[in-house]
């Protein structure tokens, strides 16, 4: 019903930690905060383990490894600054619209740098934060959980003065693949934005779900689907922009296709498939390649043929996406679609209570 924030300004254990964990946004102060089930004296008595408060449940553990806390502050003053900034994007309660803030950044601005920001080399990484900076008002955004599951970015920003939530793959970390931790991070952020009527923008460059034995042990198969599940039930305007690729159910979890969005668009270099071409050929054409007189030549030919089917124009032609756009038009288009969604919501029932937010 209202935004709830917890600030850990010292050692918290037991009931105080449980209460704080129910909050949507948790801040810990570096060096002085502890957020745990029990403190070091109880731990030593119960298990004979000797450990400091910081090692047991400090900000480095919870902001970087477990994700129990969202943002780390360097001091109490910094903590209160983060609280004020976070709340600036939210309405006072779920029956009001998010607050508009005046900006001098034109809604028609087209950014030339977006043309060259994605490398021509399909496998080369790039910093998705640069893309976000070129799209949002004044190049500024407020990142949530910046040190946890860094292969996915969750942040609050403004478009033409109106708050938006952004979920984006980060190609510089694990190529932007979806992991169990990243899914948990994204799902929680989706619920927060939906509860307080903040529209969502997905910036997708996802090679799929991270495979491997570690991924299986983390339960990625089920946790990864929680993002798609959460996205399927949100009622805020949602837009997806596929920058380079959206493969498998990792791509689907990034709102690529079929999540009832207001719009799905792609940049000209985007690719869509259940698997990348190389992995798809290795999986489905293995026997054919093994029996070939020139396996490598035939493998490369099959990969090229598959890649020709993955482009955005075939996806647009089959109505799987709405349009293929010039990257420079991304900001103006997003703002126009968000404004249409805002008008529709205001003319309907207006903002209201939707659901709680899972810890």
N, C-alpha and C positions, 0 to 999 in steps of 0.2 A: 504493500500500500504506500509506503514511503521509503526512500533510499536509506539503507542502514550501513554505517561504516564502523569498523573497529580499529582502534589505534592501540597497539601494544607498546606502552611507554615504560615497561619494566618487566620483571619476571611474572608471567601469568601461568598458572597451573590449575588443573582440576576444573571447577565450575567456571571460573573466569575465562579459561581457554575454550570451554564448550560454548559459552555464550558468544564469545567473539567469533567462533567458527561459523555461527549462523549468519553472520553479516555477509553482504554481497561484496564488500570491498574491505580488505584488511591490510593495514600498513604496520610494518615493524621498523623500529629504529635501530640502526646498525650499532652493535656493541653493548646496548643496554636491554634489548628486548629478549624475552624468552616466551615461547608459546607452546606449552607442552601438556601432556597428560598428567605428569607429576614432576616435581622438582628433584634436583640432585640428591638431597638427603633421603627422600622416599625411595629413589632408585637404588641408592647404596644399601639401604636397609632391606629392600625386597630382593635385590639381585646381586648385591656385592659389587656392582659396577660403579667405579669412580669416574665421574665426568663433569665437566664444567657446564654452566647454564648455556653458554654459546654453542658448545659442541652438541649438547643434548637437543636443544630446540631453538636455536638462535635464528637470526634473520638470514644468514647464509644458507642454512638448511632449508628453511621454509619458502624463501623467495627464489632460490636457485634450483633446488632439487625436488621438493615435494609439491610445491605450488599451493600449499595451504594458505600462505600469505601472498598478497598480490604485489605490492610495491615496497621497496626498501627506502627508508629515509635516512639521511646522514645525521639528522638532529631532530629534536622535538619541533623546532621552528619550521624545518623543512617538512616534517610530517603534517603540521597544520596547513602549510601551503598546499600540499597535495590534496588534503581534504577539501579546501576551498575550491581548488581547480576542478576536482572530480565533480563536486556538486554543481558547478556552473553549467554542466551539460544536462542536468536532470531537472524535471519539474518538481515542485514541492511534494506532490503526491500523484497517484495514478489517475486522478480525474482531471489533470491539467496537461497541456501540451508542453514539450520541452522548450526552454527559453530561447528566443531569437536574440542574436547579438549583431549589432551593426558592423559591417565590414566594407573596406574600400576595394576589395578584390572583386573584379568584375565577374559576373556569372557567365559572361561570354568569352572569357579568357581562354585562348588556345595556346598550349605550351609546345614550342618547337622541339624541346629536348626529349619529349616523349617518343619522337620518331626514332631516335637512335639509342634509347636507354636499354632495350632488350638486345643482347648480342646476336649477330648473325649465326654464330656457332650455336647450334641447337642445345648443346650440352654445357655451354659456358654459364657460370653463375652471374648474377647481378643483384644489386641491393634493392629489394622491393620497397624499402623505406624511402628511397629516392622517388619512386613512382608516386607513393602516397603524398610526399611533399609537393610534387608538381600538380597534384589534382585538388587538394583541399585548400580552404581559405588561408591565405597568407603563408602557406607552406608549413602550418603548425598543426600538430596532433598530440594527444595525451595518451601515451602507451600504457596499457594494463598488462601486468605480469611481464615486464620487459626481459627478465633474466630466466624465466621458466619456459621450457618447450619453445626455444627460439626459432624452430623451423616453421612456426606460425605466428603471425603478428595480430594482436587484438588492440585496437585503439579507438579513442573518441576524437572526433574532429568536427569541423563545421563546413557546410556547403551553402554558400550564399547566406551565411549567418545562422543557419539551422543546424542543430546537432545531428550527427550521424555516427553509427558504429561501423568500423571497418575490420574485416577479417581477411587476412592475406597470407598466402604462402610466402616463405622466405627462401629463395633459391640458394642463398649462401650457406644455409644450414641443412644438411641432409637432402639437398636439392629441393627442399620444400615438401618432402613426402609427409604424409599423415602418420603420426604415431599415437600411441595410447595417451600419452601426456598432452600432446597437442590437441587431441580430440576432447579431452576433459576441459582444457583451457577454452576452446572454441565454444563448446556446448554451454558452459557457464555464462560466457559473454553473450551468447544469443539470447538466453533466458532473461538476462538483465535488460538488454536493449528492448526486447519485446514487452516486458513488464511495464516499462516507462515510455513506450511509444517512440523510441528512437529508431529511425529507419536503418537498415543494414545494407552495406555494400560489400560484396565478396570480390576480391581480386585474386583470380585463380591462375596459378602456374604450378600444377600438381602432377607429379609423375605417378601418383597412386599412393597406396598404403605401403609403409615401410615393411618389407618382408624379412624373413629370417627367424632363427630360433629365439632370439631375444624378444622379437615382436610377438611371437606366439606365447611366450611365458608371461608377457605383460597383458595378455588378453586383448590385443589390438583388434582382433576380429569383431568382438562385441563392442568394445569402447569406441572404435572408429565409427560404428554405425550410430552412436548416440548423437553425433553432429547432424547426420542426415535426418534422424528422428526429430531432433529439436527444430531443425529448419523447416520440416514439413508442417509444423503446427503453429509457427509464428504468424502474426497477423499485421505486422508492420510492413510498409513497403520495402521490398527487397530487390536489389539489382545485382546481377553477376556480370563481371567483365573477365573474360578469359584472355589472358595476355599471351600465353605461349602454349600451354597444354592443360588438358583435364582428362586424365586417364583413370579408368577403373572406378571403384566406388570411393576412392579417395577424391577423385575429381567430382563425383556426384555429391559427396559430402561438402564440397566447396560451392554448392548451389549451382552446379554446371547446367543441369538439364532436369526439368520435371519437378521442381520444387515450388511451383505456383508463384514464381517471381513476377514482379511488375515488368521486368525485361531481362533478357540474357543477350549480351553482345560479345563479339570477339574481335581482337586485333587481327590484322591480315596474316600473321605468322602462326596463329593458333592451330592446335591439333586436337582431335577428339578420337578416342578409341578405348576399347576395354583394356588393351595393353599397348605399350610402345611397340613400334614396328619390329624392332630387332628381337624383343622378347616374344612377340606374337608369332613371328616366323619360326623361331626356335622351338616354340611349343607346338604349333599346329602343323608345321611342314617338316618336322624332323626326319621322318621316314623317307620322304621325297628327296631331301637333301642328301641323306646317307646313301641313297641308291644312284645319285647323280654321277656322271663321269667327271664333272668339274664342280664339286660341292661349293667351293667359295664363290665362284662366278654365279651359280644359280642362287645361292643365299643372298648375295647382294642384289640380284635382279628382283627377287621376291620382296626384299626389304623396300626397294624403291617403289615397286608396285603398290605395296601396302601404304607407304607414306603418301602416295598420291590420293589415297582414299581418306586420309585423316584431316585434310585441310578444312578451313572454316566455310568455304563456299558450298561444298557439298552438304555440310551441316545446315547452312542457311537455306539451301534449296529444298531440303527435306523437312524444313520448319522445326528443326531441333533447336535452333537459336533464332533470335529475332533479326539480327543484322550483323554485318561485318563493317566495322567503323575505322576511320582514320584515328590513330592514337591521339592526335592533337585535339580531336573533338570530344574526348572522354569527359572532361569537366563540364562543358556546356550541356552535353546530353544527360549526364547524371542529374544535374540540377533541374532540368526540365521535367524529367521523369519523376523525381522526388516531389516537385511542386504539384504535379498532377495527382500523385498519391496523397499529398497533404490536403488538397482541395476535396478529394473524394471522402477522406476520413472526416473532415470538418462538416461536410454536408450530410454525412450519415448520422450515426449515433453519438459521435464525439468520443473522447478518451474515457476509459473506464477500467475497472479492475479486471485483470485477466487471469493471473495465476501467481503462486508463490515462486520462489527461486531456490532450487535445491542447493544445499551447502556444497 
